[in-house]
């Protein structure tokens, strides 16, 4: 099932409606107790990510569920149209001494930053994956950069893929520690950030046992 679609903004307008929708979604799917609390925490994390993407951000949020014999797969979905030219991003980064966005700290900060960049398109109207050159970004994407602009299932950044790539690796011990300390890292089964030409999207997935 799919819930009502809630309009959300970077100033957190729409957050109360989103949390109310999360509670209704949990009740409808029989999600109670600790599981309901986890769904609420993931929703709060999603809303905190929206805050500060860009000053005038406007997007849509909704919940989806898919029932299986043993569990209920729940998705928190956020999407926004691409309406910011990549040149604006270049201008913003030019004022930074490092040439990078200094806000990309913590796993949710990284996801927020990636979502923000994926909202921005080049002159052809497509997302240029080369904009994100940081190692953490590459660790979560498909190894073939051509797929960044493809319509395949691999045209997204995946938390699960990122988790597997940094696990048991001395060179990424700091990234693993960061992930282990985060709410999203502990509770979410998967987070996908769509690298799409027409829109930007984040999908957070969590399965709850029946």
C-alpha angles and dihedrals in degrees: 000000000000125000130219114292113248124206111227132185138196090252086063093252106156095030094114091051090048093052091048089051089050090055092049090047091052093049093048092052095043093247108156143157117008092357091057089050090052091051090050092050092050090050091050090050090050092052092047088054090056091055108090100010090122128334095252099035117155122181146149128251130191142152129239132189133195119192120218128179092265107023150013116245109212126193131195106203128196123178137173136178119251107247106141120091116231090234088071089057091051090051091050093050092046090070091056115090090220095044089233135099105264093200093074094101124132123017094279090048089054092048090047091050093048092049090050093051092045088058088064123081137194125239090280091055095247133117115255108212091194088076088075103062100156115119094237090061093052091048090063100043134075110279091238107077091199088075091064089086098031128104092234124119089256095065093105142072111252128205089203091055090045091050093052093048096052098039116110092000119128092205092058099039091118092052091049092051090049091051094047091054095050126094091224091051093051100042110028121082091199141357119195124190109196117228093201132154097223104039145359120242142177121198120188115194130198129168120211122198117237 
